[in-house]
Amino acid sequence: MKDHVYKIVEIVGTSSEGIEQAIQAGLTRARKSIRKIRWFEVTGTRGFVENDDVIQYQVTMKVGFTLDE
């Protein structure tokens, strides 16, 4: 198995539907500008409340991807 070197960036995904959808939204958008994504780590979750209802979920993630050789 070949050794890898990873770069890590931090992103925030959002969704009005839930935490899993916020993760998917963040990763989907990250794939448009980051190649070779290998893993992610959720480092924080938040939500916005308006009139006693949750209106948006935010998920902060570290995203790791391999560097080009």
N, CA, C and O atoms as CSV, one atom per row, in Angstrom:
chain,resi,resn,atom,element,x,y,z
A,1,MET,N,N,0.839,-1.182,0.000
A,1,MET,CA,C,0.000,0.000,0.000
A,1,MET,C,C,0.883,1.245,0.000
A,1,MET,O,O,1.879,1.318,0.721
A,2,LYS,N,N,0.513,2.188,-0.795
A,2,LYS,CA,C,1.264,3.424,-0.935
A,2,LYS,C,C,0.932,4.391,0.203
A,2,LYS,O,O,-0.219,4.492,0.628
A,3,ASP,N,N,1.957,5.102,0.690
A,3,ASP,CA,C,1.734,6.124,1.712
A,3,ASP,C,C,1.115,7.355,1.059
A,3,ASP,O,O,1.373,7.645,-0.109
A,4,HIS,N,N,0.308,8.063,1.812
A,4,HIS,CA,C,-0.354,9.262,1.303
A,4,HIS,C,C,-0.002,10.466,2.166
A,4,HIS,O,O,0.321,10.337,3.347
A,5,VAL,N,N,-0.072,11.626,1.551
A,5,VAL,CA,C,0.023,12.890,2.265
A,5,VAL,C,C,-1.316,13.583,2.047
A,5,VAL,O,O,-1.796,13.686,0.918
A,6,TYR,N,N,-1.914,14.056,3.138
A,6,TYR,CA,C,-3.228,14.669,3.066
A,6,TYR,C,C,-3.169,16.155,3.361
A,6,TYR,O,O,-2.349,16.615,4.157
A,7,LYS,N,N,-4.034,16.884,2.720
A,7,LYS,CA,C,-4.295,18.289,3.033
A,7,LYS,C,C,-5.657,18.311,3.712
A,7,LYS,O,O,-6.549,17.557,3.323
A,8,ILE,N,N,-5.835,19.160,4.720
A,8,ILE,CA,C,-7.096,19.256,5.432
A,8,ILE,C,C,-7.648,20.672,5.289
A,8,ILE,O,O,-6.934,21.655,5.486
A,9,VAL,N,N,-8.933,20.758,4.942
A,9,VAL,CA,C,-9.625,22.040,4.912
A,9,VAL,C,C,-10.862,21.928,5.800
A,9,VAL,O,O,-11.360,20.832,6.056
A,10,GLU,N,N,-11.339,23.058,6.257
A,10,GLU,CA,C,-12.544,23.070,7.084
A,10,GLU,C,C,-13.674,23.718,6.294
A,10,GLU,O,O,-13.503,24.789,5.711
A,11,ILE,N,N,-14.825,23.061,6.281
A,11,ILE,CA,C,-15.988,23.584,5.568
A,11,ILE,C,C,-17.202,23.522,6.499
A,11,ILE,O,O,-17.184,22.842,7.526
A,12,VAL,N,N,-18.248,24.243,6.117
A,12,VAL,CA,C,-19.517,24.197,6.845
A,12,VAL,C,C,-20.619,23.917,5.839
A,12,VAL,O,O,-20.830,24.690,4.905
A,13,GLY,N,N,-21.329,22.796,6.035
A,13,GLY,CA,C,-22.482,22.461,5.208
A,13,GLY,C,C,-23.752,22.864,5.929
A,13,GLY,O,O,-23.827,22.788,7.155
A,14,THR,N,N,-24.758,23.297,5.166
A,14,THR,CA,C,-26.024,23.702,5.774
A,14,THR,C,C,-27.195,23.007,5.097
A,14,THR,O,O,-27.121,22.617,3.932
A,15,SER,N,N,-28.274,22.861,5.853
A,15,SER,CA,C,-29.509,22.291,5.316
A,15,SER,C,C,-30.669,22.677,6.212
A,15,SER,O,O,-30.508,22.824,7.424
A,16,SER,N,N,-31.820,22.837,5.621
A,16,SER,CA,C,-33.031,23.073,6.411
A,16,SER,C,C,-33.689,21.757,6.797
A,16,SER,O,O,-34.656,21.746,7.558
A,17,GLU,N,N,-33.169,20.637,6.273
A,17,GLU,CA,C,-33.787,19.330,6.499
A,17,GLU,C,C,-33.198,18.558,7.678
A,17,GLU,O,O,-33.941,17.905,8.411
A,18,GLY,N,N,-31.870,18.620,7.878
A,18,GLY,CA,C,-31.275,17.867,8.970
A,18,GLY,C,C,-29.759,17.832,8.888
A,18,GLY,O,O,-29.157,18.369,7.958
A,19,ILE,N,N,-29.157,17.191,9.878
A,19,ILE,CA,C,-27.701,17.131,9.988
A,19,ILE,C,C,-27.092,16.313,8.853
A,19,ILE,O,O,-26.114,16.745,8.243
A,20,GLU,N,N,-27.651,15.142,8.560
A,20,GLU,CA,C,-27.096,14.313,7.484
A,20,GLU,C,C,-27.164,15.032,6.144
A,20,GLU,O,O,-26.242,14.924,5.335
A,21,GLN,N,N,-28.229,15.754,5.905
A,21,GLN,CA,C,-28.355,16.504,4.655
A,21,GLN,C,C,-27.344,17.653,4.609
A,21,GLN,O,O,-26.845,17.994,3.537
A,22,ALA,N,N,-27.042,18.246,5.757
A,22,ALA,CA,C,-26.020,19.305,5.808
A,22,ALA,C,C,-24.644,18.740,5.483
A,22,ALA,O,O,-23.852,19.384,4.796
A,23,ILE,N,N,-24.357,17.535,5.977
A,23,ILE,CA,C,-23.088,16.870,5.642
A,23,ILE,C,C,-23.013,16.639,4.137
A,23,ILE,O,O,-22.008,16.969,3.506
A,24,GLN,N,N,-24.063,16.079,3.565
A,24,GLN,CA,C,-24.074,15.800,2.127
A,24,GLN,C,C,-23.951,17.077,1.306
A,24,GLN,O,O,-23.247,17.101,0.297
A,25,ALA,N,N,-24.631,18.138,1.732
A,25,ALA,CA,C,-24.550,19.410,1.010
A,25,ALA,C,C,-23.123,19.946,1.016
A,25,ALA,O,O,-22.634,20.427,-0.007
A,26,GLY,N,N,-22.458,19.866,2.158
A,26,GLY,CA,C,-21.081,20.332,2.249
A,26,GLY,C,C,-20.141,19.522,1.378
A,26,GLY,O,O,-19.315,20.088,0.662
A,27,LEU,N,N,-20.257,18.201,1.432
A,27,LEU,CA,C,-19.381,17.340,0.629
A,27,LEU,C,C,-19.662,17.478,-0.865
A,27,LEU,O,O,-18.736,17.467,-1.676
A,28,THR,N,N,-20.924,17.606,-1.224
A,28,THR,CA,C,-21.274,17.775,-2.645
A,28,THR,C,C,-20.650,19.042,-3.197
A,28,THR,O,O,-20.093,19.042,-4.295
A,29,ARG,N,N,-20.742,20.111,-2.443
A,29,ARG,CA,C,-20.147,21.382,-2.904
A,29,ARG,C,C,-18.626,21.312,-2.910
A,29,ARG,O,O,-17.992,21.830,-3.829
A,30,ALA,N,N,-18.030,20.682,-1.905
A,30,ALA,CA,C,-16.569,20.574,-1.838
A,30,ALA,C,C,-16.023,19.802,-3.031
A,30,ALA,O,O,-14.959,20.140,-3.549
A,31,ARG,N,N,-16.737,18.769,-3.476
A,31,ARG,CA,C,-16.278,17.960,-4.619
A,31,ARG,C,C,-16.153,18.764,-5.905
A,31,ARG,O,O,-15.444,18.353,-6.824
A,32,LYS,N,N,-16.834,19.909,-5.984
A,32,LYS,CA,C,-16.750,20.737,-7.190
A,32,LYS,C,C,-15.390,21.419,-7.325
A,32,LYS,O,O,-14.983,21.777,-8.430
A,33,SER,N,N,-14.684,21.601,-6.200
A,33,SER,CA,C,-13.393,22.290,-6.276
A,33,SER,C,C,-12.245,21.514,-5.639
A,33,SER,O,O,-11.088,21.913,-5.773
A,34,ILE,N,N,-12.542,20.414,-4.949
A,34,ILE,CA,C,-11.490,19.611,-4.316
A,34,ILE,C,C,-11.519,18.209,-4.919
A,34,ILE,O,O,-12.562,17.556,-4.944
A,35,ARG,N,N,-10.373,17.757,-5.399
A,35,ARG,CA,C,-10.275,16.402,-5.941
A,35,ARG,C,C,-9.737,15.460,-4.879
A,35,ARG,O,O,-9.093,15.882,-3.918
A,36,LYS,N,N,-10.006,14.198,-5.065
A,36,LYS,CA,C,-9.449,13.122,-4.244
A,36,LYS,C,C,-9.795,13.244,-2.758
A,36,LYS,O,O,-8.947,13.009,-1.897
A,37,ILE,N,N,-11.048,13.612,-2.463
A,37,ILE,CA,C,-11.490,13.639,-1.068
A,37,ILE,C,C,-11.471,12.207,-0.545
A,37,ILE,O,O,-11.998,11.303,-1.194
A,38,ARG,N,N,-10.870,11.995,0.619
A,38,ARG,CA,C,-10.731,10.659,1.187
A,38,ARG,C,C,-11.522,10.466,2.475
A,38,ARG,O,O,-11.954,9.353,2.774
A,39,TRP,N,N,-11.717,11.537,3.241
A,39,TRP,CA,C,-12.419,11.384,4.511
A,39,TRP,C,C,-12.947,12.730,4.987
A,39,TRP,O,O,-12.541,13.788,4.507
A,40,PHE,N,N,-13.861,12.657,5.943
A,40,PHE,CA,C,-14.325,13.869,6.613
A,40,PHE,C,C,-14.533,13.556,8.086
A,40,PHE,O,O,-14.751,12.408,8.474
A,41,GLU,N,N,-14.460,14.604,8.893
A,41,GLU,CA,C,-14.675,14.493,10.333
A,41,GLU,C,C,-15.587,15.641,10.766
A,41,GLU,O,O,-15.260,16.808,10.553
A,42,VAL,N,N,-16.708,15.315,11.361
A,42,VAL,CA,C,-17.612,16.348,11.867
A,42,VAL,C,C,-17.022,16.888,13.174
A,42,VAL,O,O,-16.797,16.136,14.123
A,43,THR,N,N,-16.777,18.187,13.207
A,43,THR,CA,C,-16.174,18.802,14.390
A,43,THR,C,C,-17.152,19.678,15.157
A,43,THR,O,O,-16.863,20.103,16.276
A,44,GLY,N,N,-18.300,19.947,14.566
A,44,GLY,CA,C,-19.280,20.761,15.272
A,44,GLY,C,C,-20.627,20.749,14.579
A,44,GLY,O,O,-20.714,20.580,13.362
A,45,THR,N,N,-21.663,20.928,15.357
A,45,THR,CA,C,-23.016,21.054,14.802
A,45,THR,C,C,-23.709,22.222,15.490
A,45,THR,O,O,-23.512,22.474,16.679
A,46,ARG,N,N,-24.520,22.923,14.716
A,46,ARG,CA,C,-25.292,24.057,15.210
A,46,ARG,C,C,-26.636,24.073,14.510
A,46,ARG,O,O,-26.836,23.412,13.490
A,47,GLY,N,N,-27.534,24.823,15.066
A,47,GLY,CA,C,-28.817,25.028,14.416
A,47,GLY,C,C,-29.326,26.427,14.682
A,47,GLY,O,O,-28.980,27.051,15.685
A,48,PHE,N,N,-30.142,26.906,13.783
A,48,PHE,CA,C,-30.780,28.208,13.950
A,48,PHE,C,C,-32.252,27.988,14.250
A,48,PHE,O,O,-32.913,27.158,13.626
A,49,VAL,N,N,-32.751,28.745,15.213
A,49,VAL,CA,C,-34.142,28.637,15.636
A,49,VAL,C,C,-34.837,29.962,15.362
A,49,VAL,O,O,-34.311,31.034,15.662
A,50,GLU,N,N,-36.025,29.866,14.790
A,50,GLU,CA,C,-36.833,31.051,14.542
A,50,GLU,C,C,-38.277,30.708,14.896
A,50,GLU,O,O,-38.813,29.708,14.418
A,51,ASN,N,N,-38.899,31.520,15.720
A,51,ASN,CA,C,-40.274,31.269,16.166
A,51,ASN,C,C,-40.443,29.863,16.729
A,51,ASN,O,O,-41.411,29.170,16.417
A,52,ASP,N,N,-39.491,29.450,17.560
A,52,ASP,CA,C,-39.498,28.142,18.233
A,52,ASP,C,C,-39.334,26.953,17.289
A,52,ASP,O,O,-39.539,25.815,17.711
A,53,ASP,N,N,-38.974,27.177,16.042
A,53,ASP,CA,C,-38.746,26.085,15.086
A,53,ASP,C,C,-37.299,26.104,14.604
A,53,ASP,O,O,-36.720,27.166,14.378
A,54,VAL,N,N,-36.731,24.919,14.453
A,54,VAL,CA,C,-35.400,24.817,13.853
A,54,VAL,C,C,-35.559,25.092,12.365
A,54,VAL,O,O,-36.326,24.420,11.677
A,55,ILE,N,N,-34.816,26.100,11.871
A,55,ILE,CA,C,-34.951,26.447,10.452
A,55,ILE,C,C,-33.716,26.086,9.633
A,55,ILE,O,O,-33.787,26.030,8.405
A,56,GLN,N,N,-32.576,25.837,10.299
A,56,GLN,CA,C,-31.381,25.459,9.551
A,56,GLN,C,C,-30.403,24.729,10.456
A,56,GLN,O,O,-30.227,25.075,11.624
A,57,TYR,N,N,-29.772,23.711,9.887
A,57,TYR,CA,C,-28.717,22.960,10.550
A,57,TYR,C,C,-27.397,23.326,9.888
A,57,TYR,O,O,-27.326,23.476,8.668
A,58,GLN,N,N,-26.352,23.469,10.697
A,58,GLN,CA,C,-25.002,23.712,10.183
A,58,GLN,C,C,-24.082,22.646,10.753
A,58,GLN,O,O,-24.138,22.333,11.942
A,59,VAL,N,N,-23.235,22.093,9.897
A,59,VAL,CA,C,-22.270,21.077,10.313
A,59,VAL,C,C,-20.887,21.524,9.874
A,59,VAL,O,O,-20.633,21.700,8.682
A,60,THR,N,N,-19.994,21.707,10.837
A,60,THR,CA,C,-18.603,22.041,10.532
A,60,THR,C,C,-17.831,20.737,10.381
A,60,THR,O,O,-17.938,19.841,11.218
A,61,MET,N,N,-17.054,20.640,9.309
A,61,MET,CA,C,-16.328,19.406,9.004
A,61,MET,C,C,-14.891,19.713,8.593
A,61,MET,O,O,-14.616,20.726,7.950
A,62,LYS,N,N,-13.989,18.827,8.973
A,62,LYS,CA,C,-12.658,18.801,8.391
A,62,LYS,C,C,-12.728,17.793,7.248
A,62,LYS,O,O,-13.236,16.684,7.413
A,63,VAL,N,N,-12.215,18.189,6.098
A,63,VAL,CA,C,-12.222,17.329,4.917
A,63,VAL,C,C,-10.774,17.070,4.529
A,63,VAL,O,O,-9.996,18.005,4.341
A,64,GLY,N,N,-10.417,15.784,4.408
A,64,GLY,CA,C,-9.060,15.411,4.024
A,64,GLY,C,C,-9.021,14.908,2.589
A,64,GLY,O,O,-9.881,14.136,2.165
A,65,PHE,N,N,-8.021,15.350,1.853
A,65,PHE,CA,C,-7.844,14.885,0.484
A,65,PHE,C,C,-6.368,14.691,0.208
A,65,PHE,O,O,-5.517,15.351,0.804
A,66,THR,N,N,-6.071,13.770,-0.711
A,66,THR,CA,C,-4.676,13.494,-1.028
A,66,THR,C,C,-4.142,14.541,-1.985
A,66,THR,O,O,-4.855,15.047,-2.852
A,67,LEU,N,N,-2.873,14.849,-1.805
A,67,LEU,CA,C,-2.197,15.808,-2.673
A,67,LEU,C,C,-1.720,15.115,-3.944
A,67,LEU,O,O,-1.373,13.934,-3.929
A,68,ASP,N,N,-1.709,15.864,-5.038
A,68,ASP,CA,C,-1.163,15.325,-6.282
A,68,ASP,C,C,0.325,15.064,-6.109
A,68,ASP,O,O,1.007,15.754,-5.352
A,69,GLU,N,N,0.807,14.079,-6.806
A,69,GLU,CA,C,2.244,13.752,-6.728
A,69,GLU,C,C,3.053,14.644,-7.606
A,69,GLU,O,O,4.276,14.510,-7.664
